[in-house]
Amino acid sequence: MIDLSSLRRALATLDEALAALARAPEDKFIRDACIQRFEYSYELAYKTLRRHLEATEPHSVAELSFPQLIRLGYDRSLLAESWDVWADFRDARNATSRAYNEDRALAVIAKLPGFAKAAVFLATQIEARQS
């Protein structure tokens, strides 16, 4: 059984920050909180997918690249979105680790609702298969 509690809590904090941003879209502190919450939610989603596939696949997934892992998750209906969408999430995550740039931050923020939805779908699919 994969423990989904950390991922669920992380996604709840992301949803909370996104709701606050919707109420105050010009608030840079809230925007920064959204980005930080996206960073750790993204990492947990990716690692949770890897752990689930390691536990359920008949062959090892340890050596799979990120694109291969996402494609396998999509093929197993764990992900609602294909590699292209997750590649976009990955690019957004990588962009957050570079020097702060206002335009880049706004571009990342635009992707967060889609990521939140995709990560909830992943958690729900894993949870359903563990029941």
VOGU-3710 file (C-alpha; in Angstrom, 3 decimals, decimal comma):
1> midlsslrra> 0,000/0,000/0,000  1,250/3,431/-0,949  0,622/6,058/1,723  -1,107/8,944/-0,025  -1,536/11,153/3,030  1,482/13,378/2,284  0,396/13,902/-1,308  -3,195/14,618/-0,278  -2,029/17,145/2,353  0,303/18,824/-0,130
11> latldealaa> -2,477/19,126/-2,697  -4,809/20,550/-0,058  -2,257/23,267/0,722  -1,912/24,012/-2,987  -5,682/24,291/-3,354  -5,795/26,586/-0,337  -3,126/28,859/-1,834  -4,817/28,892/-5,245  -8,118/29,875/-3,613  -6,356/32,713/-1,796
21> larapedkfi> -4,758/33,822/-5,062  -8,158/33,874/-6,757  -9,318/36,326/-4,071  -6,172/38,471/-4,315  -4,569/37,895/-7,739  -2,064/40,736/-7,378  -0,693/39,534/-4,022  2,906/38,479/-4,675  3,223/36,703/-1,324  0,284/34,469/-2,138
31> rdaciqrfey> 1,626/33,891/-5,636  4,968/32,852/-4,180  3,189/30,533/-1,751  1,361/28,921/-4,671  4,631/28,316/-6,473  6,312/26,838/-3,413  3,338/24,572/-2,756  3,393/23,507/-6,392  7,074/22,594/-6,065  6,597/20,131/-3,235
41> syelayktlr> 3,269/18,843/-4,570  4,877/18,134/-7,928  7,755/16,248/-6,305  5,354/14,174/-4,205  3,129/13,388/-7,188  6,067/12,222/-9,273  7,539/10,130/-6,455  4,149/8,646/-5,591  3,643/7,591/-9,195  7,087/5,979/-9,248
51> rhleatephs> 6,468/4,132/-5,951  3,094/2,864/-7,137  4,508/1,596/-10,414  7,448/-0,029/-8,633  4,973/-1,880/-6,429  2,582/-2,951/-9,182  4,550/-3,481/-12,385  5,895/-6,951/-13,160  9,188/-5,457/-14,376  11,473/-2,930/-12,709
61> vaelsfpqli> 10,722/0,732/-13,275  13,795/1,953/-11,388  15,691/2,687/-14,594  12,837/4,418/-16,417  13,412/8,016/-17,419  10,880/10,660/-16,477  9,175/10,544/-19,904  9,027/6,746/-19,815  7,573/6,793/-16,311  4,890/9,309/-17,266
71> rlgydrslla> 4,014/7,363/-20,400  3,713/4,143/-18,370  1,502/5,928/-15,814  -0,663/7,210/-18,652  -0,822/3,758/-20,262  -1,954/2,323/-16,908  -4,681/5,028/-16,659  -3,094/6,515/-13,565  -2,715/9,846/-15,329  -5,479/11,650/-17,185
81> eswdvwadfr> -2,962/13,669/-19,165  -0,306/12,459/-21,557  3,416/13,083/-21,597  3,025/16,494/-23,280  1,024/17,898/-20,379  3,315/16,411/-17,718  6,338/17,681/-19,640  4,803/21,134/-19,341  4,386/20,641/-15,573  7,999/19,494/-15,378
91> darnatsray> 9,179/22,563/-17,284  7,179/24,745/-14,888  8,791/23,007/-11,920  12,252/23,446/-13,404  11,524/27,118/-14,054  10,842/27,695/-10,359  14,383/26,711/-9,417  15,986/29,444/-11,513  16,443/33,070/-10,537  13,157/34,825/-9,866
101> nedralavia> 11,544/36,356/-12,909  8,085/37,954/-12,797  7,020/36,731/-16,234  8,207/33,207/-15,487  6,327/33,218/-12,180  3,120/34,247/-13,937  3,591/31,514/-16,539  4,031/28,922/-13,782  0,972/30,192/-11,904  -1,134/29,709/-15,036
111> klpgfakaav> -0,290/25,989/-15,039  -1,072/25,305/-11,383  -4,832/24,647/-11,593  -4,226/22,063/-14,312  -1,473/20,444/-12,294  -3,648/20,319/-9,167  -6,402/18,574/-11,098  -3,939/16,107/-12,656  -2,334/15,275/-9,313  -5,713/14,721/-7,625
121> flatqiearq> -6,609/12,357/-10,470  -3,376/10,427/-9,873  -4,017/10,125/-6,125  -7,608/9,051/-6,736  -6,560/6,370/-9,234  -3,936/4,944/-6,900  -6,347/5,007/-3,982  -9,013/3,174/-6,007  -6,561/0,434/-6,954  -5,518/-0,079/-3,357
131> s> -9,083/-0,547/-2,117
//
